[in-house]
Amino acid sequence: MKLFILKLLYHLGFIRLWCNLRKNKVTILTLHGVMDEGVESEWVPLRIRTSRQLFDEILKLAKKYLNFVSIDQAVDMINGTTPIIPNSCVITFDDGQLNNFTIALPILRKHGIPATFYPTTLVLNKGTPYWFDRLDYAIQQPGLDKQIVRVGDMEILIDQSSREALADSLSKLIRSLKKKDQSDEEFHNEVSDICDTFEQISGHSIHDLAPGDPWSAPMSWSDIIKCAKSDDVAVGGHTVSHIRLPFASDSVIREELQDSKIALEKEMGLSCDHFCYPNGDWDNHTIELVMEAGYKSAVTTDEGSNKVGDDLFSLKRYTFPTSDGALKGLFAVTGVLHAMSSRKIYE
């Protein structure tokens, strides 16, 4: 019924009307990975990525309604330096995973769409997976069914009875860890302890995977430099170690912001002007420190679009769809689904 409603609205020209009414808004979209389950790999994450086919189909459809621009163009429009390009849209990728470069970028170039990548420099240096991929891999290994993990006052059951149940267990575990009131150092230590326990029980670790694993491997410095040399990719900061900024001291935050910016600029030979808050964690004091570090903008994970005069250091984004087809994807990237959901129309 929901899909029928969307099809009806689409054929009645609703998307065109919606975009005309919101033509002065600047939309920013966020992704993490673009990948297919059929790819040759030793594992498949529980955390769903957008497939290359869906990514391609949504972009093809969205180009009829949106004008894709760079993050630099978007910032200039929002701060009033340049006129608004109607229905402007920016594509951004958090974390700098290898598949952003090998799979997503060729599709973007096929459609003539620029992109912004936000990698963390420690991962670029070490070439090791992020903590959330390590946890995803660890929780799938044998011997963990019915294990109980305590996070604060929460007890999370590891349910391996089905892939759906296990994905729900992982989601609850990640949410509980992120919500727990603790320093960032304590957070990473707790995540590491949980992964260590899982890995000891199963005897398997994501670090055993071959280098360049298509699901979890990060981009290399060589990939970043290639991106920086092109006109259609911007590379922004995402801290050194994917730190949760509001949970760290000022000295640590300054170090994370400045060191990542300096490293990126040194390797690229270009200014690193834009920033992305890891985990979407930010507050007003964090904004002050990001500005102090010399960035010109910062994107959040707060849902919504942006207009002229909005704060450049709390830019909103919509999440790029990971399933349900191109038509529903179009309604998502244009902000229609968010508007319907916030008004309890589409639930």
C-alpha positions as CSV (number, residue, x, y, z in Angstrom):
1,M,0.0,0.0,0.0
2,K,2.8,2.4,0.9
3,L,4.6,1.7,-2.5
4,F,1.3,2.2,-4.3
5,I,0.8,5.6,-2.7
6,L,4.3,6.6,-3.7
7,K,3.8,5.4,-7.3
8,L,0.5,7.4,-7.4
9,L,2.1,10.5,-6.1
10,Y,5.0,10.2,-8.5
11,H,2.7,9.8,-11.6
12,L,0.7,12.7,-10.4
13,G,3.8,14.9,-10.6
14,F,4.2,15.3,-6.8
15,I,8.0,15.2,-6.9
16,R,8.2,18.0,-9.4
17,L,5.8,20.1,-7.4
18,W,7.7,19.3,-4.2
19,C,11.0,20.3,-5.7
20,N,9.6,23.5,-7.1
21,L,8.3,24.5,-3.7
22,R,11.7,23.7,-2.1
23,K,14.0,24.8,-4.9
24,N,16.0,27.2,-2.6
25,K,16.9,24.4,-0.3
26,V,20.3,22.7,-0.3
27,T,20.2,18.9,0.2
28,I,23.2,16.9,1.5
29,L,23.1,13.1,1.4
30,T,25.2,10.8,3.5
31,L,26.5,7.3,2.7
32,H,29.0,5.0,4.2
33,G,29.5,2.2,1.7
34,V,28.3,1.0,-1.7
35,M,28.7,-2.7,-2.2
36,D,26.9,-5.9,-3.4
37,E,26.4,-9.1,-1.4
38,G,27.6,-11.1,-4.5
39,V,31.1,-9.6,-4.3
40,E,33.9,-12.1,-3.6
41,S,34.6,-11.8,0.1
42,E,35.0,-14.0,3.2
43,W,32.0,-12.3,4.9
44,V,29.0,-10.1,4.5
45,P,28.3,-7.4,7.2
46,L,25.0,-7.3,9.1
47,R,25.0,-3.5,8.6
48,I,23.4,-3.0,5.2
49,R,25.1,-1.0,2.5
50,T,23.6,0.5,-0.6
51,S,24.0,-1.8,-3.5
52,R,25.8,-0.5,-6.6
53,Q,22.6,-1.2,-8.7
54,L,20.4,0.8,-6.3
55,F,22.9,3.6,-6.0
56,D,23.0,3.8,-9.8
57,E,19.3,3.7,-10.2
58,I,18.5,6.3,-7.6
59,L,21.1,8.7,-9.0
60,K,19.7,8.3,-12.5
61,L,16.2,9.1,-11.3
62,A,17.2,11.9,-8.9
63,K,19.1,13.7,-11.7
64,K,15.8,14.6,-13.2
65,Y,14.9,16.6,-10.2
66,L,18.1,17.6,-8.4
67,N,21.2,19.5,-9.4
68,F,24.2,17.8,-7.9
69,V,26.9,20.2,-6.8
70,S,30.2,20.1,-4.8
71,I,30.4,20.8,-1.1
72,D,32.3,24.1,-1.9
73,Q,29.4,25.2,-4.1
74,A,26.9,24.3,-1.4
75,V,28.7,26.2,1.3
76,D,29.0,29.3,-0.9
77,M,25.3,29.2,-1.6
78,I,24.3,28.7,2.1
79,N,26.5,31.6,3.3
80,G,25.1,33.8,0.5
81,T,28.3,34.3,-1.4
82,T,26.8,32.9,-4.6
83,P,23.1,32.5,-5.9
84,I,21.2,29.4,-5.1
85,I,21.3,26.7,-7.8
86,P,17.7,25.4,-7.7
87,N,17.3,22.0,-6.0
88,S,21.0,21.7,-5.2
89,C,22.2,18.4,-3.8
90,V,25.6,17.2,-2.4
91,I,26.8,13.5,-2.1
92,T,29.0,12.8,1.0
93,F,30.6,9.6,2.2
94,D,31.7,9.2,5.9
95,D,34.7,7.2,7.0
96,G,36.6,6.8,3.7
97,Q,36.0,3.1,3.0
98,L,37.7,1.6,0.0
99,N,34.5,0.8,-1.8
100,N,33.7,4.5,-1.9
101,F,36.7,4.8,-4.2
102,T,36.4,1.6,-6.2
103,I,32.7,1.2,-6.6
104,A,30.8,4.4,-5.7
105,L,33.1,6.9,-7.5
106,P,33.0,5.3,-10.9
107,I,29.1,5.4,-10.7
108,L,29.2,9.0,-9.7
109,R,31.5,9.9,-12.6
110,K,29.2,8.0,-15.0
111,H,26.5,10.5,-13.9
112,G,28.8,13.5,-13.7
113,I,28.2,13.9,-10.0
114,P,30.8,15.3,-7.6
115,A,31.5,13.7,-4.2
116,T,32.9,14.5,-0.8
117,F,34.9,11.9,1.2
118,Y,35.4,12.2,5.0
119,P,38.2,9.7,6.0
120,T,39.9,9.4,9.4
121,T,43.6,9.7,9.2
122,L,44.5,6.9,11.7
123,V,42.6,4.4,9.6
124,L,44.4,5.7,6.5
125,N,47.7,5.3,8.3
126,K,47.1,1.8,9.6
127,G,44.8,0.4,6.9
128,T,42.7,-1.5,9.5
129,P,38.9,-1.7,9.7
130,Y,36.8,0.6,11.9
131,W,35.5,-0.6,15.3
132,F,32.0,-1.1,14.0
133,D,33.1,-3.5,11.3
134,R,35.3,-5.4,13.7
135,L,32.3,-5.8,16.0
136,D,30.0,-6.7,13.1
137,Y,32.5,-9.5,12.0
138,A,33.1,-10.7,15.5
139,I,29.4,-11.1,16.4
140,Q,28.8,-13.3,13.4
141,Q,31.4,-16.0,14.3
142,P,30.3,-19.3,15.9
143,G,30.1,-19.9,19.6
144,L,28.4,-16.7,20.6
145,D,24.7,-17.6,20.5
146,K,22.9,-16.7,23.7
147,Q,25.9,-14.9,25.1
148,I,24.9,-11.9,27.3
149,V,26.8,-8.6,26.9
150,R,26.3,-6.0,29.6
151,V,26.6,-2.3,28.7
152,G,25.9,-0.1,31.7
153,D,22.5,-1.2,33.0
154,M,21.6,-2.9,29.7
155,E,21.9,-6.6,29.0
156,I,22.1,-7.5,25.3
157,L,21.4,-11.0,24.2
158,I,23.4,-12.3,21.2
159,D,20.8,-14.1,19.2
160,Q,22.3,-16.1,16.3
161,S,19.1,-18.0,15.5
162,S,18.7,-16.0,12.2
163,R,20.6,-13.3,10.4
164,E,17.8,-10.8,11.1
165,A,17.9,-11.6,14.9
166,L,21.7,-11.2,14.9
167,A,21.4,-7.9,13.1
168,D,19.0,-6.7,15.7
169,S,21.4,-7.8,18.4
170,L,24.2,-5.9,16.8
171,S,22.1,-2.8,16.4
172,K,21.1,-2.9,20.1
173,L,24.7,-3.3,21.1
174,I,26.0,-0.4,19.0
175,R,23.2,1.9,20.2
176,S,23.8,1.0,23.8
177,L,27.5,1.6,23.5
178,K,27.0,5.0,21.8
179,K,24.4,6.2,24.3
180,K,26.5,5.2,27.4
181,D,27.8,8.3,29.3
182,Q,31.5,7.8,29.2
183,S,34.7,9.4,27.8
184,D,35.7,8.5,24.3
185,E,38.7,6.6,25.6
186,E,36.5,4.5,27.9
187,F,34.1,4.0,24.9
188,H,36.8,2.6,22.7
189,N,38.3,0.5,25.5
190,E,34.9,-1.1,26.1
191,V,34.3,-1.8,22.4
192,S,37.8,-3.3,22.2
193,D,37.2,-5.5,25.3
194,I,33.9,-6.8,23.9
195,C,35.5,-7.6,20.5
196,D,38.5,-9.3,22.3
197,T,36.0,-11.5,24.3
198,F,34.1,-12.5,21.1
199,E,37.3,-13.2,19.2
200,Q,38.7,-15.3,22.0
201,I,35.5,-17.4,22.1
202,S,35.3,-17.9,18.3
203,G,39.0,-17.9,17.4
204,H,38.3,-15.5,14.5
205,S,39.1,-11.8,14.0
206,I,38.4,-9.4,11.2
207,H,42.2,-8.8,11.1
208,D,42.5,-12.3,9.7
209,L,40.8,-11.2,6.5
210,A,42.9,-10.6,3.4
211,P,44.1,-7.0,2.9
212,G,41.7,-5.0,0.8
213,D,38.6,-6.8,2.0
214,P,35.8,-5.1,-0.1
215,W,33.5,-4.6,2.8
216,S,35.7,-3.2,5.6
217,A,39.0,-2.0,4.1
218,P,39.6,1.8,4.2
219,M,41.0,3.8,1.4
220,S,44.8,4.3,1.2
221,W,46.7,7.5,1.1
222,S,47.3,6.8,-2.5
223,D,43.6,6.7,-3.1
224,I,43.1,10.0,-1.3
225,I,45.8,11.7,-3.3
226,K,44.2,10.4,-6.6
227,C,40.9,11.9,-5.4
228,A,42.5,15.2,-4.4
229,K,44.0,15.5,-7.9
230,S,40.6,15.3,-9.6
231,D,38.1,18.1,-9.9
232,D,35.1,16.1,-8.9
233,V,36.1,15.0,-5.4
234,A,36.6,17.0,-2.2
235,V,38.3,15.4,0.9
236,G,37.3,16.6,4.3
237,G,38.3,16.0,7.9
238,H,36.8,13.3,10.1
239,T,39.3,13.5,13.0
240,V,42.3,11.2,13.5
241,S,40.6,8.3,15.3
242,H,36.8,8.7,14.8
243,I,36.5,10.2,18.2
244,R,33.2,11.2,19.8
245,L,34.1,14.9,20.1
246,P,31.6,16.0,22.9
247,F,33.0,13.2,25.1
248,A,36.6,14.3,25.0
249,S,38.7,17.1,26.6
250,D,39.4,20.3,24.7
251,S,43.1,19.3,24.4
252,V,42.2,16.0,22.8
253,I,39.6,17.5,20.5
254,R,42.0,20.2,19.3
255,E,44.7,17.5,18.6
256,E,42.2,15.3,16.7
257,L,40.9,18.2,14.6
258,Q,44.2,19.8,13.9
259,D,46.4,16.7,13.3
260,S,43.9,15.2,10.9
261,K,43.6,18.5,9.0
262,I,47.4,18.9,8.8
263,A,47.9,15.3,7.6
264,L,45.4,15.5,4.9
265,E,46.7,18.9,3.7
266,K,50.2,17.6,3.7
267,E,49.4,14.5,1.6
268,M,47.0,16.2,-0.8
269,G,48.9,19.4,-1.2
270,L,45.5,21.2,-0.9
271,S,43.5,22.9,1.8
272,C,41.2,20.7,3.8
273,D,38.2,23.0,4.4
274,H,35.3,20.8,5.4
275,F,34.5,18.5,8.3
276,C,32.2,15.7,9.3
277,Y,31.3,14.9,13.0
278,P,32.1,11.3,13.8
279,N,29.0,9.4,14.8
280,G,27.1,12.7,14.3
281,D,28.1,13.8,17.8
282,W,28.4,17.6,18.2
283,D,27.4,20.5,20.5
284,N,27.9,24.2,20.5
285,H,31.3,24.0,22.1
286,T,32.4,21.4,19.5
287,I,31.4,23.9,16.8
288,E,33.7,26.5,18.4
289,L,36.7,24.1,18.3
290,V,36.0,23.0,14.7
291,M,35.9,26.7,13.7
292,E,39.1,27.3,15.6
293,A,40.8,24.5,13.7
294,G,40.2,26.4,10.5
295,Y,37.4,24.4,8.8
296,K,34.8,26.3,6.8
297,S,31.8,23.9,7.3
298,A,30.8,20.8,9.2
299,V,28.1,18.2,8.5
300,T,26.0,16.4,11.0
301,T,23.7,13.4,10.9
302,D,20.7,15.5,11.8
303,E,18.0,14.9,9.3
304,G,16.9,17.8,7.1
305,S,17.8,20.2,4.3
306,N,19.6,23.5,4.5
307,K,18.7,27.1,3.4
308,V,20.6,30.3,2.9
309,G,21.8,31.7,6.3
310,D,21.9,28.4,8.1
311,D,24.8,27.6,10.4
312,L,27.6,26.2,8.3
313,F,28.9,24.1,11.2
314,S,25.7,22.2,11.8
315,L,24.6,21.3,8.3
316,K,21.8,18.7,8.1
317,R,21.8,15.6,5.8
318,Y,19.5,12.9,4.7
319,T,20.6,9.3,4.8
320,F,20.9,7.7,1.3
321,P,18.6,4.6,1.1
322,T,20.0,1.1,1.4
323,S,17.0,-0.8,0.2
324,D,13.4,-0.7,-1.2
325,G,14.0,0.4,-4.7
326,A,14.7,3.5,-6.8
327,L,11.3,5.1,-6.5
328,K,11.2,5.1,-2.7
329,G,14.8,6.1,-2.9
330,L,13.8,9.2,-4.9
331,F,11.3,10.1,-2.2
332,A,14.0,9.7,0.4
333,V,16.7,11.8,-1.2
334,T,14.4,14.6,-2.0
335,G,13.2,14.8,1.6
336,V,9.7,13.7,1.1
337,L,9.8,10.6,3.3
338,H,11.4,12.6,6.1
339,A,8.6,15.2,5.9
340,M,5.9,12.4,5.8
341,S,7.5,10.5,8.7
342,S,7.9,13.6,10.9
343,R,4.2,14.3,10.4
344,K,3.2,10.7,11.1
345,I,1.9,10.4,7.6
346,Y,4.1,7.6,6.3
347,E,4.5,5.2,9.2
